[in-house]
Amino acid sequence: MLLALAACTTAPPKHGGPLVRDQSRWIPVEWKELPGWNGDGVSAAWPALASGCTRPPQGWEKLCTSVKNDPPHTDAHARDWMTKHLQPYRVESHDGKASGLITGYYEPMIEARRKPAGPYRVALYLPPPDLATRRPYWTRQQLETQPPAQAALRGREIAYVADPLDALVLQIQGSGRLRVTEPDGSVRTVRLAFAGHNDQPYQSVGRWLIEQGELPAGQASWPAIKDWARRNPARVDELLWANPRFVFFREEPLPNPALGPRGAMGVPLTPGRSIAVDPRSIPYGTPVWVDTTEPLGNSPLRRLVLAQDTGSAIVGAVRADYFWGWGNDAAEQAGRMKQPLRMWVLWPKEKAAGPASSRGR
């Protein structure tokens, strides 16, 4: 919920004063402040915007009717609609910092077997029945080594993968696709969706490798982590156990492979147009203009995206996780993305004060 800003001594901008949220403040600006605004194919973001309008943010109900009933035919039409109905705000921390960090995530596609066979011995699990009775639950190391912890997971296996790092990737990303070979030899693709975790803190295995002196600072990309694991097979368990968090899944059908997994907002994510945010900074469903760079090639990445997800590591005012989609290209981009970021939110003009809030004055 947007909060009222304390009175200030300077005159407010002509669009009103800042809007203050728990983890950020929004500063009203002119459209010309948005770098690259006229260069993006903004109409490509309309399906993601319309999807989010099935669960509109408070204050968006009227505009969402227009979004769904009058989709733009051109980028110019989309831009005209936005400049008519929306006000851009620069996102800052409470101390005025307008720069932050963007990382990337994707939906892995992993080969799996329904029953353990050959190298396919790493299980992916449903939540155990006693998950809610023990807080925090067993650590990753305990779940893999201690008989009482292992007993709690017995019979909860969904499928088996060959590489423990693939299982870790799936847990870090929070969802993924499995190409599962069934006992009768048939193959089908299913989605694993996040169903809970062990309430242990998340620890970056990349940071652990840097602290161990195994990788240089700033170079702990996912490709580098996998390369280290290939060269140090005897230490893979040590690497995995550095992250005590363990994620459980539920299996879902995949009727439309063109749709991404559901984010925290409850709508399917759109590759290149959905981001994860801290909802205390930006409400779910909000259009956001991002200014950053591509992780490969360092070319500008300036585009309209929708705040439709969150994550345990996505905390703060100017912080986002960019959804790249699925497949090898998405994995490569997401695994290397750690770029500087600036953000602007686009909010309805007639609701610019936000629900139960007021402008600074």
N, C-alpha and C positions, 0 to 999 in steps of 0.2 A: 504494500500500500504506500502511495506517495505521501510524504510528510510535509508539513508546512515549514518553510525556511524562516529562520529568525530574521527580524528586521535588520536592514543594513543602511548605511548612511549614504550610499551612492544611488543615483537614479537607476531604475531597472532598464534593461534593453527594451526596444519598442515592442518586442514580442512577449514581454513580461520577464520576470526574473527567473532564476534557476529553479528547477524542481529537485527536491532532495529525496533520495531513497536511502535505505539502510546502509548500503555499501557504495553509493555513488551520488554525484549530483549531475544534473543535466543543464547545460548552458545553452540557451536559445541562440541560434546563428542563422545567417543567410544561407541560401542554397549554394551560393558560389563558394562557400568554404569547403564543400565536400569535394575532395580531389578526385577527378575523373568521372564526375557525376554524369556527364553527357557521353561518356565512352562505353558504358556498360549496356548490354542488352537486357535492360531491366524487366522487360516483359517475360523473360525466361524464369524470373523469380515468381511470376504470378501463380503458377500451380502450387508452390509451397505456401504462398500467402493465402490462397483459397483453402488449402488443406488446414492451415492454422485457424481459419475462420470457422471451422466446425467447432472450435472451442475458443471463441474470441476473448481477448483480454477485456477487462472491464473498461468501458468507454468506447469499444470498437464495434458494438452491436450494429449500429446504423450503417457505418462504413462497410462492414462485412457483408451486408446485403448487396451493396453496390459491387464489391469485389467479386461475389459469386454470380451476380446476374448480368454484369456488364464487363466481361474480360476485355482487355485491350487488344487491338489488332496489330499495333505497332509499338515499338519502343517509345516513340514520341508521344503516342496516346497514353502509355503507362506513366511517362514522366509528367505529362500535363495533369493527369489525375492526381498524382502524388503531390505535386507542387500546389494544387488547388486545395487539397484536403488535409495535408500533413505539414507539420512544423518540424524541421530538423533541430536536434539538440546534440551538442558535443558532450560525450561522456567523460567525466573526470572523477578522480578520487576526491574525498572530502578535503584533502589538502591541496587540491588544484592540479594534480598530476594527470595529464591527458594521454600519456603513452603507457603501453602495457605489453602484453605477450599473447601471441596466438600460436597454438600447437594444432596438430591434425590428428584425426582418427578415421577409422574405416571399418568395414565389415569384412572380417577374414572369411576366406573360403578354404576349408580344410577337408582332406580325405579322412574318412573314418570307417570303422567297422562296428557293427552292432554287438559282436562278441569278440573277446580278446583273441588275437591270432597273429602269429609272426611278430613283426615289430610293433603292432598296434596293441599296446599294453597300458597306455596312459588314459585313465578314465576321466570322463566329464560327468558331473553328478547333479542330480536333483537335490534340493535342500533336504537335509536330514530331519527326521521327525522331531528331534529335541533341540533344533536350532534356537528356538525362542526361549528355551529354559536355561541356557548357559550364556551369560554375557560377560566378557567376550567369549566367543566359542574357541575351540581348539585352533592353534596356529597352523599354518601350512606345514611346517616341519612335523608337528604333532600328528596331523591328519595322515601324514605319509609314513610315520615311524612307530607310533604308539598304538598297541592293540586296542585299548578302549575307544580311542578316536577312530581307528580304522573300522571297528565294529559298527559305529554309528552310521557309516557310509555304505555298509554292505547292503546290496540290493537296490541301491539308489543310482546305479550306473546308467547313464543314457547311451553312451557310445564310447569308443576307444580311438585315440589318435596315436600316431607313431612317435611324435616329437614332443617332449615336455615343454619346449619353448613355444610350440604352437598352442598348447593348452594355456600357457601363461598369456600369450597374445590375446587369445579369446577372452580370458578373464579381465585383462586390462581394457580391451575395447568394450566389453560389456555385452556383446552379442556377436553372432557370426552365423555363417552358413556351413553346414556339413554335407558333404557328398558321401552318403552312408551306403555301404554294402551290407545288405541284410543277410541273414543266415541262408536263405534260399538262393543267394547270388544276385538278386535284383538290386538295382542301385536307384536311390532317389535323393533329392536335395531337400533338406529341411533347414529351418532356422532355429538356433538356440537363442533364447532371450534371457536377459538378466532376471534372476528369481531370488536374489539375496546374497549376503556375504557373511563372513564369520565375525564381523564387528571388530576385527583387528585393524591397526593402522596400515595404510598403503605406504610402501617404501619402494622407491625407484631402484630397479636393479642396475640401471645405467649409472645412477649416482654412486651405488655401491662399488661398481667397477672403477669409477674415478677415484673414490676414497681408498681403494685397494692398490691404486697405482697401476691398474691394468689397462686403463684407457686415459688419454689426455683429456683435460677439462674441456668441455664444449664439444667433444666428439663422440658422445655416447648415443649415437643414433641407433635405431633398431637394427639396421644392417650390420653395424659395427658390433653390437651385442651378440648377434647370431654368429658372426665370424669368430668372435672370441670363444663362444661355446663350442664351435666346431674344433677349435685348436686346443681346448681344455676340457675334454669330456669328463675327466675325473672330478672336476670342480663344478659341474652343472648343478648338482644338488645344493651345493653351498650358495651358488648364485640364486637359485630359486628360493631357498629358505631365507635369504636376505629380505624378501618381501613376505611378511607373515599373513597378509590378506589372502583369502581364498574365496572365490566367487562360485555360486551355484546357479544352475540354469533350469529353464523349462523348455521343452521342445514344442515348436509351433509349425504348422504347415506353411508352405511357401507357394500360395496360389498364383501370385504375380511376382516373378523375379525382378521386375522393373522397379518395385517399391522397396525402399530402405526399411530398416527396422524402426519400430516405434521409439521415439525419444521420450524424455520425461514429460513432455507436454501431452503425450498420448496420441500423436499423429505420426505417420511415416516420415522419415527423414528424406530429404532430397539432396542427392550428390551435388556439391558445389553451391548449394543454396541454403543449407541448414547449418547452424552453429549451436554449440553448447555454451551456455553462459552461467554466471552466478545469478540466480533469479532474484536475489536481494539487490542486485544492481540493475537488471533489465528483466521485465516480466516476460514470461513465455508468450510467444505469438507476436512480439514486437519486430517490425522491420528494422534492420540495422545496416548502415553503410560502413564497410570495413576498408581500411587503407593499410595494406601490408605488402609483402612480396612473395612470389612463388618460392618454394623451398629448393627447387631445381632450376637453375638459371637466373634466379634473383630478379626476374622481371616484375613490374608492378602487378599487384592483385588488388584491384579496387572494384568492389561490386556490392550489389544489394543481396542481403541474406536475411534469414529469419531465425530468431531466437527460439529454438524448439527442443532443446535438450540441456542437460547439465551433467556434471561429473564431480567426483570427490576432490579432484585436483583443480577444478575450475572455480577459483575463489578470487574475489576482488572486483574492482570497478571496471577496469579495462583489461579483461581477460576473456579469451574465447578459445574454443576447440572447433576446428573447421572439419566438417564431414565431407570426405573425399569420395565416398561410395564404396565399391567393392572391386576385387580383382587386383592383379599385380601392379598396375600403374597407381591405383589408389594406395596400395600398401607402401609403394616406394615414396610417393609424395608425403603421406602421413608420417611415415617413419623418420623423415628428415625435417619436418616442419617445426621450427622453433624461431619465429620471426618477431620483430617489433610490430606493434599494432596501435592504430588509432581507431576510434569508433564514434559513430553518430547514430542516435536513435531517431526514428521518424514516428511522431505521435499525432493523433488527431488534433486539429487546431481548436475545434469547439470544445474539446476535453483537455486542453493543454494543461489545466491545473491538476488534472488527474483526479481519481476518485478520492473523496474525503481529504482533499489537500488544498493548499492555496499558493499563489505565487508570492515570491519575495516582494517586499514593498518598502 
